[in-house]
Amino acid sequence: MSSSSPIERMRVAIATQLQQFGAKQPVELHETLLIRNGLFCGRKFQSDGHLVVWFIEEDEIKFFSPCGELLKSASAIECLS
């Protein structure tokens, strides 16, 4: 049984996906909380020029290349599986 929290599992899933997109290893994620109109709405992760945005309400994660190209869009559940 894993004792890691959902956000910790998501960080691992994001790092793994970024490695597949060519981010240098080890992937060091820089994380920012996203606030809209005073309410938490997601998280932004950056590593080696790549950008990942997790929109909580929409349950959507988008992966962008260093040049801004959308590489992948998936649900959070899909990323964790």
C-alpha positions in Angstrom: 0.0 0.0 0.0 1.4 3.4 -1.0 1.4 6.2 1.6 2.1 8.9 -0.9 -0.5 11.7 -1.3 -2.4 12.3 -4.6 -0.2 15.4 -5.4 3.0 13.4 -4.8 1.8 10.7 -7.2 0.9 13.4 -9.7 4.4 14.9 -9.4 5.9 11.5 -10.2 3.6 11.0 -13.1 4.4 14.5 -14.5 8.1 13.9 -14.1 7.9 10.5 -15.9 5.9 12.0 -18.8 8.4 14.9 -19.1 11.3 12.4 -19.3 9.4 10.8 -22.2 9.2 14.2 -23.9 13.0 14.6 -23.6 13.4 16.7 -20.4 16.8 16.3 -19.0 17.2 13.8 -16.1 16.7 14.0 -13.2 13.6 16.0 -13.8 13.5 18.9 -11.3 10.0 20.3 -11.0 9.4 23.9 -10.1 5.8 24.2 -8.9 3.5 27.2 -8.6 0.0 27.4 -7.3 -2.5 29.0 -9.7 -5.0 31.4 -8.2 -7.9 33.0 -10.2 -10.3 35.5 -8.6 -8.8 34.6 -5.2 -9.5 30.9 -5.5 -7.1 28.0 -6.1 -7.6 26.7 -9.6 -4.6 24.6 -10.4 -0.8 24.0 -10.4 1.9 24.9 -12.9 5.1 22.8 -13.1 8.2 23.8 -15.0 11.3 21.7 -15.8 14.0 22.1 -18.4 11.9 24.6 -20.4 8.8 22.3 -20.5 5.6 23.6 -18.9 2.8 21.6 -17.4 -0.5 23.1 -16.3 -3.0 21.1 -14.1 -6.4 22.7 -14.2 -8.1 21.3 -11.1 -11.7 22.2 -11.8 -11.5 20.8 -15.4 -9.4 17.8 -14.2 -7.1 18.4 -17.2 -3.3 18.4 -17.5 -1.6 20.0 -20.5 2.0 19.5 -21.4 3.9 22.1 -23.4 7.3 21.9 -25.1 10.0 24.6 -24.4 8.8 26.4 -27.6 5.1 26.4 -26.4 3.8 23.6 -28.5 1.0 21.5 -26.9 2.5 18.0 -26.6 -0.3 16.3 -24.7 -3.6 17.0 -23.0 -5.0 14.4 -20.6 -7.2 13.9 -17.5 -5.5 13.7 -14.2 -6.8 10.1 -13.8 -5.3 9.2 -17.2 -1.9 10.6 -16.1 -1.9 8.6 -12.9 -2.7 5.3 -14.6 
